[in-house]
Amino acid sequence: MKRFKFTINGNKYETEVIHIEDNVAEIEVNGTKYYVEVNRDIKPTKTPKLVRANAVPSTDAHPSVAKTSNPSAPKGAGAVKSPLPGVILEMLVREGDQVKMGQRLLVLEAMKMENNIEADKAGTVTSILKHKGDSVMEGDVLIMIGD
């Protein structure tokens, strides 16, 4: 079962717990077996239970914390948000440009992959908040699209 090394008064002892039943342990000390009565009950060690917190998905779990605009949302000024942390490699639109739903607006590098960020509504680009070379975090507003 378990091996232990002890030094008592300069003498070295190699011990091994061979078997434990109730409060009697069979122990071998330097090759000699002994039966030892333990004053308290020995409980077998249990494997600890791993308790994890509930995993929260990074997707839009609640409308009040939406990370990207919803195509079915009411029309008006819309924010195009970054779906991932990354760096903007290329801007494909300018302020004042007319965009169609699904049109590519910019290219975002995230995790060594290029991601096309597309317009989720038709309208006019009212403002560009991030530019080529900027680092962005998930949920950062990149472009505002109005009617």
MDAnalysis code that builds the backbone (N, CA, C; Angstrom):
import MDAnalysis as mda
import numpy as np

u = mda.Universe.empty(441, n_residues=147, atom_resindex=np.repeat(np.arange(147), 3), trajectory=True)
u.add_TopologyAttr("name", ["N", "CA", "C"] * 147)
u.add_TopologyAttr("resid", np.arange(1, 148))
u.add_TopologyAttr("resname", ["MET", "LYS", "ARG", "PHE", "LYS", "PHE", "THR", "ILE", "ASN", "GLY", "ASN", "LYS", "TYR", "GLU", "THR", "GLU", "VAL", "ILE", "HIS", "ILE", "GLU", "ASP", "ASN", "VAL", "ALA", "GLU", "ILE", "GLU", "VAL", "ASN", "GLY", "THR", "LYS", "TYR", "TYR", "VAL", "GLU", "VAL", "ASN", "ARG", "ASP", "ILE", "LYS", "PRO", "THR", "LYS", "THR", "PRO", "LYS", "LEU", "VAL", "ARG", "ALA", "ASN", "ALA", "VAL", "PRO", "SER", "THR", "ASP", "ALA", "HIS", "PRO", "SER", "VAL", "ALA", "LYS", "THR", "SER", "ASN", "PRO", "SER", "ALA", "PRO", "LYS", "GLY", "ALA", "GLY", "ALA", "VAL", "LYS", "SER", "PRO", "LEU", "PRO", "GLY", "VAL", "ILE", "LEU", "GLU", "MET", "LEU", "VAL", "ARG", "GLU", "GLY", "ASP", "GLN", "VAL", "LYS", "MET", "GLY", "GLN", "ARG", "LEU", "LEU", "VAL", "LEU", "GLU", "ALA", "MET", "LYS", "MET", "GLU", "ASN", "ASN", "ILE", "GLU", "ALA", "ASP", "LYS", "ALA", "GLY", "THR", "VAL", "THR", "SER", "ILE", "LEU", "LYS", "HIS", "LYS", "GLY", "ASP", "SER", "VAL", "MET", "GLU", "GLY", "ASP", "VAL", "LEU", "ILE", "MET", "ILE", "GLY", "ASP"])
u.atoms.positions = np.array([
    [0.824, -1.193, 0.000],
    [0.000, 0.000, 0.000],
    [0.868, 1.257, 0.000],
    [1.395, 1.621, 1.169],
    [2.211, 2.824, 1.265],
    [3.533, 2.494, 1.933],
    [4.560, 3.169, 1.461],
    [5.895, 2.972, 2.028],
    [6.338, 4.262, 2.710],
    [7.040, 4.111, 3.845],
    [7.542, 5.250, 4.588],
    [8.964, 4.946, 5.045],
    [9.773, 5.999, 5.176],
    [11.118, 5.872, 5.738],
    [11.188, 6.790, 6.948],
    [11.637, 6.228, 8.068],
    [11.745, 6.988, 9.308],
    [13.166, 6.896, 9.835],
    [13.598, 7.927, 10.522],
    [14.856, 7.897, 11.271],
    [14.507, 8.266, 12.704],
    [14.683, 7.303, 13.620],
    [14.355, 7.524, 15.025],
    [15.623, 7.260, 15.838],
    [16.061, 8.278, 16.586],
    [17.294, 8.201, 17.391],
    [18.472, 7.717, 16.564],
    [18.567, 8.159, 15.324],
    [19.683, 7.805, 14.463],
    [19.522, 6.471, 13.750],
    [18.501, 5.702, 14.101],
    [18.254, 4.414, 13.439],
    [17.275, 4.621, 12.288],
    [17.573, 4.002, 11.138],
    [16.721, 4.144, 9.963],
    [15.761, 2.958, 9.890],
    [14.503, 3.267, 9.608],
    [13.470, 2.245, 9.483],
    [12.749, 2.424, 8.152],
    [12.625, 1.319, 7.414],
    [11.826, 1.328, 6.197],
    [10.561, 0.560, 6.513],
    [9.424, 1.237, 6.345],
    [8.156, 0.604, 6.696],
    [7.240, 0.553, 5.480],
    [6.330, -0.419, 5.528],
    [5.320, -0.533, 4.483],
    [4.025, -0.963, 5.148],
    [2.979, -0.214, 4.883],
    [1.653, -0.589, 5.366],
    [1.113, -1.569, 4.338],
    [0.927, -2.828, 4.757],
    [0.513, -3.879, 3.835],
    [-1.007, -3.945, 3.727],
    [-1.674, -3.929, 4.863],
    [-3.123, -4.105, 4.848],
    [-3.720, -3.450, 6.092],
    [-4.877, -2.849, 5.944],
    [-5.586, -2.266, 7.087],
    [-7.007, -2.806, 7.059],
    [-7.443, -3.350, 8.211],
    [-8.823, -3.821, 8.329],
    [-9.348, -3.346, 9.671],
    [-10.452, -2.611, 9.620],
    [-11.026, -1.969, 10.798],
    [-9.959, -1.095, 11.454],
    [-9.546, -1.417, 12.707],
    [-8.520, -0.592, 13.352],
    [-7.223, -1.373, 13.575],
    [-7.010, -2.459, 12.783],
    [-5.780, -3.241, 12.871],
    [-5.036, -3.105, 11.546],
    [-3.762, -2.707, 11.640],
    [-2.933, -2.520, 10.453],
    [-1.808, -3.545, 10.452],
    [-1.565, -4.152, 9.291],
    [-0.433, -5.061, 9.123],
    [0.700, -4.223, 8.529],
    [1.788, -4.103, 9.282],
    [2.898, -3.234, 8.886],
    [4.188, -4.039, 8.873],
    [4.998, -3.801, 7.869],
    [6.305, -4.445, 7.775],
    [7.361, -3.392, 8.065],
    [8.210, -3.641, 9.075],
    [9.275, -2.712, 9.453],
    [10.606, -3.434, 9.280],
    [11.431, -2.934, 8.367],
    [12.738, -3.528, 8.053],
    [12.632, -5.045, 7.851],
    [11.585, -5.496, 7.125],
    [11.437, -6.908, 6.789],
    [10.665, -7.726, 7.802],
    [10.309, -7.187, 8.958],
    [9.560, -7.927, 9.976],
    [8.125, -7.423, 10.010],
    [7.148, -8.355, 9.995],
    [5.741, -7.965, 9.999],
    [5.240, -7.781, 11.419],
    [4.429, -6.751, 11.587],
    [3.803, -6.460, 12.867],
    [2.326, -6.177, 12.629],
    [1.512, -6.523, 13.618],
    [0.106, -6.156, 13.596],
    [-0.081, -5.082, 14.641],
    [-0.549, -3.948, 14.219],
    [-0.640, -2.786, 15.102],
    [-2.101, -2.403, 15.228],
    [-2.517, -2.174, 16.491],
    [-3.885, -1.725, 16.719],
    [-3.877, -0.202, 16.792],
    [-4.763, 0.387, 16.013],
    [-4.837, 1.843, 15.931],
    [-5.976, 2.295, 16.838],
    [-5.760, 3.387, 17.598],
    [-6.757, 3.863, 18.558],
    [-8.017, 4.433, 17.903],
    [-7.930, 4.841, 16.690],
    [-9.114, 5.414, 16.031],
    [-9.373, 4.649, 14.738],
    [-10.612, 4.756, 14.269],
    [-10.954, 4.086, 13.014],
    [-10.235, 4.761, 11.860],
    [-9.699, 3.966, 10.971],
    [-9.022, 4.492, 9.792],
    [-10.010, 4.446, 8.644],
    [-10.271, 5.574, 8.090],
    [-11.197, 5.657, 6.975],
    [-10.396, 5.611, 5.684],
    [-10.848, 4.825, 4.721],
    [-10.124, 4.796, 3.445],
    [-10.207, 6.169, 2.777],
    [-9.113, 6.536, 2.150],
    [-9.098, 7.839, 1.479],
    [-9.958, 7.771, 0.237],
    [-10.755, 8.789, 0.072],
    [-11.618, 8.856, -1.100],
    [-11.003, 9.815, -2.097],
    [-11.245, 9.525, -3.349],
    [-10.810, 10.451, -4.385],
    [-11.665, 11.703, -4.267],
    [-11.039, 12.873, -4.188],
    [-11.827, 14.092, -4.031],
    [-12.693, 14.346, -5.259],
    [-13.841, 14.937, -5.010],
    [-14.754, 15.272, -6.089],
    [-14.375, 16.628, -6.640],
    [-14.269, 16.697, -7.946],
    [-13.956, 17.953, -8.603],
    [-15.259, 18.689, -8.850],
    [-15.372, 19.875, -8.269],
    [-16.586, 20.671, -8.424],
    [-16.231, 21.873, -9.269],
    [-16.921, 22.004, -10.391],
    [-16.662, 23.113, -11.294],
    [-17.870, 24.018, -11.345],
    [-17.595, 25.281, -11.560],
    [-18.687, 26.231, -11.742],
    [-19.337, 25.957, -13.092],
    [-20.607, 26.322, -13.208],
    [-21.296, 26.132, -14.479],
    [-20.616, 26.948, -15.558],
    [-20.406, 26.325, -16.700],
    [-19.779, 27.013, -17.824],
    [-20.787, 27.951, -18.463],
    [-20.348, 29.175, -18.716],
    [-21.207, 30.155, -19.369],
    [-20.708, 30.315, -20.787],
    [-21.558, 30.054, -21.784],
    [-21.099, 30.188, -23.160],
    [-20.775, 31.635, -23.492],
    [-19.838, 31.805, -24.404],
    [-19.450, 33.161, -24.782],
    [-20.405, 33.757, -25.801],
    [-21.391, 32.983, -26.223],
    [-22.364, 33.493, -27.184],
    [-23.371, 34.372, -26.474],
    [-24.259, 34.956, -27.235],
    [-25.250, 35.855, -26.650],
    [-26.225, 35.063, -25.790],
    [-26.029, 35.099, -24.471],
    [-26.869, 34.350, -23.557],
    [-28.132, 35.134, -23.204],
    [-28.063, 36.430, -23.251],
    [-29.196, 37.267, -22.867],
    [-29.214, 38.485, -23.777],
    [-30.384, 38.918, -24.252],
    [-30.440, 40.040, -25.190],
    [-29.811, 41.328, -24.653],
    [-29.824, 41.533, -23.327],
    [-29.270, 42.779, -22.785],
    [-27.754, 42.827, -22.869],
    [-27.109, 41.676, -23.116],
    [-25.651, 41.647, -23.232],
    [-25.238, 41.127, -24.603],
    [-26.046, 41.385, -25.615],
    [-25.741, 40.906, -26.962],
    [-24.408, 41.458, -27.439],
    [-23.620, 40.606, -28.071],
    [-22.299, 41.017, -28.534],
    [-22.327, 41.505, -29.977],
    [-23.302, 41.089, -30.740],
    [-23.428, 41.541, -32.123],
    [-24.872, 41.940, -32.378],
    [-25.076, 42.725, -33.403],
    [-26.422, 43.157, -33.737],
    [-27.203, 42.001, -34.320],
    [-28.489, 41.990, -34.070],
    [-29.362, 40.934, -34.554],
    [-30.048, 41.411, -35.826],
    [-30.038, 40.632, -36.916],
    [-30.671, 41.067, -38.161],
    [-32.164, 41.340, -38.003],
    [-32.838, 40.668, -37.071],
    [-34.271, 40.882, -36.884],
    [-34.565, 42.030, -35.925],
    [-33.531, 42.692, -35.417],
    [-33.727, 43.816, -34.496],
    [-34.339, 44.989, -35.252],
    [-35.026, 45.893, -34.550],
    [-35.618, 47.038, -35.235],
    [-34.547, 47.856, -35.943],
    [-34.930, 48.418, -37.110],
    [-33.970, 49.189, -37.905],
    [-33.714, 50.536, -37.230],
    [-32.587, 51.111, -37.536],
    [-32.146, 52.362, -36.921],
    [-30.639, 52.298, -36.850],
    [-30.042, 53.105, -35.988],
    [-28.587, 53.061, -35.851],
    [-28.208, 51.695, -35.310],
    [-27.301, 51.004, -36.007],
    [-26.884, 49.671, -35.589],
    [-25.395, 49.638, -35.369],
    [-24.992, 48.876, -34.378],
    [-23.577, 48.761, -34.068],
    [-23.074, 47.418, -34.559],
    [-21.984, 47.416, -35.292],
    [-21.321, 46.179, -35.696],
    [-20.220, 45.973, -34.668],
    [-20.346, 44.862, -33.918],
    [-19.406, 44.590, -32.827],
    [-18.454, 43.467, -33.207],
    [-17.308, 43.456, -32.556],
    [-16.312, 42.421, -32.807],
    [-16.765, 41.117, -32.147],
    [-16.822, 40.021, -32.923],
    [-17.221, 38.751, -32.338],
    [-16.089, 38.071, -31.566],
    [-14.841, 38.501, -31.808],
    [-13.658, 37.892, -31.183],
    [-12.627, 38.965, -30.886],
    [-11.729, 38.729, -29.938],
    [-10.599, 39.645, -29.784],
    [-9.630, 39.445, -30.945],
    [-9.053, 40.511, -31.446],
    [-8.124, 40.383, -32.562],
    [-7.597, 41.726, -33.021],
    [-7.071, 41.760, -34.257],
    [-6.488, 42.969, -34.848],
    [-7.154, 43.185, -36.207],
    [-7.513, 44.441, -36.484],
    [-8.126, 44.765, -37.763],
    [-7.039, 44.803, -38.832],
    [-7.188, 43.954, -39.858],
    [-6.195, 43.892, -40.936],
    [-6.543, 44.843, -42.068],
    [-7.847, 45.002, -42.351],
    [-8.231, 45.779, -43.520],
    [-9.632, 46.344, -43.312],
    [-9.804, 47.645, -43.622],
    [-11.125, 48.274, -43.605],
    [-11.586, 48.364, -45.053],
    [-12.795, 47.904, -45.350],
    [-13.296, 47.860, -46.716],
    [-14.359, 48.923, -46.995],
    [-14.738, 49.710, -45.975],
    [-15.735, 50.768, -46.148],
    [-15.223, 52.057, -45.520],
    [-15.871, 53.166, -45.889],
    [-15.560, 54.491, -45.312],
    [-16.844, 55.097, -44.789],
    [-16.722, 56.130, -43.975],
    [-17.903, 56.833, -43.486],
    [-18.669, 57.398, -44.670],
    [-19.994, 57.239, -44.636],
    [-20.841, 57.735, -45.708],
    [-21.148, 56.695, -46.775],
    [-20.441, 55.566, -46.791],
    [-20.699, 54.512, -47.777],
    [-22.046, 53.844, -47.508],
    [-22.746, 53.506, -48.597],
    [-23.969, 52.716, -48.502],
    [-23.563, 51.248, -48.456],
    [-24.120, 50.502, -47.520],
    [-23.809, 49.079, -47.418],
    [-25.089, 48.262, -47.497],
    [-24.963, 47.041, -47.992],
    [-26.087, 46.112, -48.073],
    [-25.907, 45.053, -47.000],
    [-26.992, 44.428, -46.636],
    [-26.911, 43.354, -45.648],
    [-26.037, 42.235, -46.205],
    [-25.064, 41.776, -45.415],
    [-24.158, 40.714, -45.841],
    [-22.900, 41.219, -46.534],
    [-22.799, 42.534, -46.763],
    [-21.605, 43.088, -47.415],
    [-20.435, 43.045, -46.451],
    [-19.262, 42.703, -46.967],
    [-18.050, 42.638, -46.152],
    [-17.615, 44.054, -45.784],
    [-17.416, 44.293, -44.475],
    [-17.033, 45.621, -43.980],
    [-15.550, 45.714, -43.653],
    [-15.017, 44.646, -43.038],
    [-13.612, 44.660, -42.629],
    [-13.115, 43.240, -42.451],
    [-11.800, 43.105, -42.339],
    [-11.178, 41.805, -42.099],
    [-10.507, 41.880, -40.737],
    [-10.840, 40.909, -39.871],
    [-10.316, 40.863, -38.503],
    [-9.473, 39.608, -38.348],
    [-8.223, 39.783, -37.878],
    [-7.378, 38.625, -37.603],
    [-7.582, 38.241, -36.147],
    [-7.996, 37.002, -35.939],
    [-8.194, 36.493, -34.585],
    [-7.691, 35.058, -34.555],
    [-6.829, 34.747, -33.611],
    [-6.259, 33.410, -33.462],
    [-5.594, 32.936, -34.756],
    [-4.853, 33.813, -35.400],
    [-4.104, 33.535, -36.625],
    [-5.001, 33.154, -37.806],
    [-6.243, 33.597, -37.756],
    [-7.165, 33.359, -38.866],
    [-7.803, 34.680, -39.260],
    [-8.046, 34.845, -40.542],
    [-8.711, 36.045, -41.024],
    [-10.212, 35.817, -41.024],
    [-10.952, 36.746, -40.403],
    [-12.399, 36.653, -40.305],
    [-13.025, 37.843, -41.009],
    [-13.963, 37.576, -41.903],
    [-14.687, 38.643, -42.582],
    [-15.828, 39.097, -41.682],
    [-15.899, 40.387, -41.418],
    [-16.991, 40.952, -40.640],
    [-17.939, 41.610, -41.631],
    [-19.183, 41.143, -41.613],
    [-20.159, 41.593, -42.591],
    [-21.244, 42.441, -41.944],
    [-21.887, 43.267, -42.779],
    [-22.984, 44.109, -42.306],
    [-24.189, 43.228, -42.016],
    [-24.844, 43.477, -40.889],
    [-26.027, 42.687, -40.560],
    [-27.303, 43.464, -40.855],
    [-27.157, 44.611, -41.508],
    [-28.306, 45.392, -41.959],
    [-27.867, 46.320, -43.082],
    [-28.807, 46.757, -43.867],
    [-28.510, 47.710, -44.938],
    [-28.601, 49.118, -44.369],
    [-27.802, 50.020, -44.914],
    [-27.830, 51.405, -44.450],
    [-26.577, 52.144, -44.847],
    [-26.334, 53.250, -44.137],
    [-25.181, 54.096, -44.393],
    [-24.214, 53.998, -43.220],
    [-22.930, 53.900, -43.521],
    [-21.921, 53.875, -42.464],
    [-21.863, 55.280, -41.866],
    [-22.300, 55.403, -40.610],
    [-22.328, 56.723, -39.970],
    [-21.008, 57.038, -39.274],
    [-20.350, 56.021, -38.704],
    [-19.045, 56.266, -38.083],
    [-18.238, 54.977, -38.025],
    [-16.932, 55.149, -38.109],
    [-15.993, 54.039, -37.985],
    [-15.194, 54.307, -36.715],
    [-15.336, 53.412, -35.736],
    [-14.727, 53.634, -34.427],
    [-13.351, 52.993, -34.285],
    [-13.067, 51.981, -35.090],
    [-11.757, 51.319, -35.058],
    [-11.181, 51.329, -36.466],
    [-9.853, 51.363, -36.563],
    [-9.191, 51.485, -37.859],
    [-8.169, 50.379, -38.056],
    [-7.620, 50.288, -39.259],
    [-6.630, 49.272, -39.606],
    [-5.489, 49.292, -38.595],
    [-5.140, 48.109, -38.090],
    [-4.037, 47.979, -37.133],
    [-4.471, 48.043, -35.674],
    [-5.725, 48.454, -35.420],
    [-6.206, 48.553, -34.040],
    [-6.470, 47.168, -33.458],
    [-6.142, 46.995, -32.187],
    [-6.490, 45.775, -31.464],
    [-7.878, 45.974, -30.878],
    [-8.708, 44.953, -30.982],
    [-10.068, 45.046, -30.460],
    [-10.349, 43.855, -29.552],
    [-11.266, 44.050, -28.640],
    [-11.702, 42.983, -27.745],
    [-13.089, 42.515, -28.176],
    [-13.487, 41.352, -27.723],
    [-14.807, 40.821, -28.048],
    [-15.879, 41.785, -27.557],
    [-16.809, 42.142, -28.438],
    [-17.893, 43.037, -28.076],
    [-17.615, 44.515, -28.336],
    [-16.383, 44.884, -28.718],
    [-16.073, 46.275, -29.028],
    [-16.865, 46.710, -30.274],
    [-17.422, 47.927, -30.244],
    [-18.146, 48.452, -31.398],
    [-17.115, 48.888, -32.439],
    [-17.256, 48.372, -33.665],
    [-16.309, 48.673, -34.736],
    [-16.861, 49.749, -35.676],
    [-18.097, 49.551, -36.097],
    [-18.712, 50.436, -37.091],
    [-20.163, 50.668, -36.686],
    [-20.636, 51.916, -36.905],
    [-22.053, 52.238, -36.704],
    [-22.709, 52.372, -38.059],
    [-23.858, 51.705, -38.222],
    [-24.609, 51.777, -39.484],
    [-25.971, 52.396, -39.178],
    [-26.304, 53.456, -39.915],
    [-27.596, 54.113, -39.765],
    [-28.419, 53.910, -41.022],
    [-29.614, 54.521, -41.036],
    [-30.482, 54.412, -42.218],
    [-30.014, 55.270, -43.356],
])
